[in-house]
Amino acid sequence: ICEEGMHAMDMKLYAGDFVPAGTDFVTVSGREELLQRALIRLSVRKGSFPLLPELGSELYKLRTKEKTDLAARARTFANAALLPMGLEVESVLASGDGDALSLEFFVSGGGSLSLTV
């Protein structure tokens, strides 16, 4: 629960799980928290969460056999997903084939996000 003027921090995620710190968990804040939330948005398939159907991205569509302009298409899908957060993807590195794509997104304000789809 957040009270006015207070901001709850997210727990740090690594490989899809919380990072332990003794009997508690590591938390993230600031830019690291923003980038973690962005990575979650990019990882979730758009429309898969009924309570927030606009949450997520359409990066899963890159798994088609069409291999042209992967980086440009990934940037378009990522920017659509991150727009509500006020983030913009400036560039993307894409490698792999249509079945397993490794993507690295470089976002406005600094930082990068890595994802395999």
C-alpha positions as CSV (number, residue, x, y, z in Angstrom):
1,I,0.0,0.0,0.0
2,C,1.3,3.4,-1.0
3,E,0.4,6.5,1.0
4,E,0.6,9.9,-0.6
5,G,4.2,10.9,-0.9
6,M,5.4,7.4,-0.3
7,H,6.6,5.1,-3.0
8,A,6.8,1.3,-2.6
9,M,9.9,-0.3,-4.1
10,D,9.8,-3.4,-6.2
11,M,11.6,-6.5,-5.3
12,K,14.5,-7.3,-7.6
13,L,13.9,-10.0,-10.1
14,Y,16.6,-12.3,-11.7
15,A,15.8,-15.1,-14.1
16,G,12.1,-14.8,-13.2
17,D,12.5,-15.0,-9.4
18,F,13.0,-12.7,-6.5
19,V,16.6,-12.1,-5.3
20,P,17.0,-13.2,-1.7
21,A,18.8,-11.1,0.9
22,G,19.0,-13.1,4.1
23,T,15.4,-13.5,5.4
24,D,14.1,-10.7,3.0
25,F,14.5,-9.8,-0.6
26,V,16.6,-7.3,-2.5
27,T,14.6,-4.2,-3.6
28,V,15.1,-1.9,-6.5
29,S,14.3,1.7,-6.9
30,G,14.9,4.7,-9.2
31,R,16.2,3.9,-12.7
32,E,16.8,0.2,-11.9
33,E,13.1,-0.2,-10.9
34,L,11.9,1.6,-14.0
35,L,14.0,-0.7,-16.2
36,Q,12.8,-3.7,-14.4
37,R,9.2,-2.7,-15.0
38,A,10.0,-2.0,-18.6
39,L,11.5,-5.5,-19.0
40,I,8.3,-7.0,-17.5
41,R,6.2,-5.1,-20.0
42,L,8.3,-6.4,-22.8
43,S,8.2,-10.0,-21.6
44,V,4.5,-10.3,-21.1
45,R,2.4,-11.1,-24.1
46,K,0.0,-8.2,-24.7
47,G,-3.6,-9.2,-23.8
48,S,-2.6,-12.1,-21.6
49,F,-3.5,-10.4,-18.4
50,P,-7.3,-10.0,-18.2
51,L,-7.2,-7.2,-15.6
52,L,-4.9,-5.1,-17.7
53,P,-5.3,-6.1,-21.3
54,E,-3.1,-3.3,-22.6
55,L,-0.1,-4.5,-20.5
56,G,2.6,-6.3,-22.4
57,S,4.1,-6.3,-25.9
58,E,3.6,-7.9,-29.2
59,L,7.3,-9.0,-29.4
60,Y,6.0,-12.6,-29.7
61,K,5.0,-11.8,-33.3
62,L,8.7,-11.7,-34.2
63,R,8.9,-15.5,-34.0
64,T,7.4,-15.7,-37.5
65,K,9.5,-17.0,-40.4
66,E,9.7,-13.4,-41.7
67,K,13.3,-12.4,-40.8
68,T,13.5,-9.0,-42.5
69,D,13.9,-5.9,-40.4
70,L,13.8,-7.7,-37.1
71,A,15.5,-4.9,-35.2
72,A,13.1,-2.3,-36.7
73,R,10.0,-4.4,-36.0
74,A,11.2,-5.1,-32.4
75,R,11.7,-1.4,-31.8
76,T,8.2,-0.7,-33.0
77,F,6.7,-3.3,-30.7
78,A,8.8,-2.3,-27.8
79,N,8.0,1.4,-28.1
80,A,4.3,0.6,-28.2
81,A,4.6,-1.4,-25.0
82,L,6.8,1.2,-23.2
83,L,4.9,4.3,-24.3
84,P,2.7,4.4,-21.1
85,M,5.9,4.5,-19.0
86,G,7.3,7.4,-20.9
87,L,10.3,5.3,-22.2
88,E,11.5,5.1,-25.7
89,V,13.7,2.5,-27.3
90,E,16.4,4.3,-29.3
91,S,18.0,1.2,-30.9
92,V,17.8,-2.6,-30.9
93,L,20.3,-5.3,-31.5
94,A,18.7,-8.5,-32.8
95,S,20.3,-11.9,-33.4
96,G,19.2,-15.4,-33.9
97,D,16.6,-17.0,-36.1
98,G,12.8,-16.9,-36.2
99,D,12.5,-19.5,-33.4
100,A,14.8,-18.0,-30.7
101,L,15.6,-14.3,-31.0
102,S,18.0,-12.4,-28.7
103,L,17.1,-8.8,-28.4
104,E,18.9,-6.0,-26.6
105,F,17.0,-2.7,-26.3
106,F,18.8,0.6,-25.6
107,V,16.3,3.0,-24.0
108,S,16.1,6.8,-23.7
109,G,17.9,8.2,-20.7
110,G,20.4,5.3,-20.6
111,G,20.3,1.7,-19.9
112,S,19.6,-1.5,-21.8
113,L,17.2,-4.4,-21.5
114,S,18.0,-8.0,-22.8
115,L,15.2,-10.4,-23.7
116,T,14.9,-13.7,-25.7
117,V,11.7,-14.4,-27.5
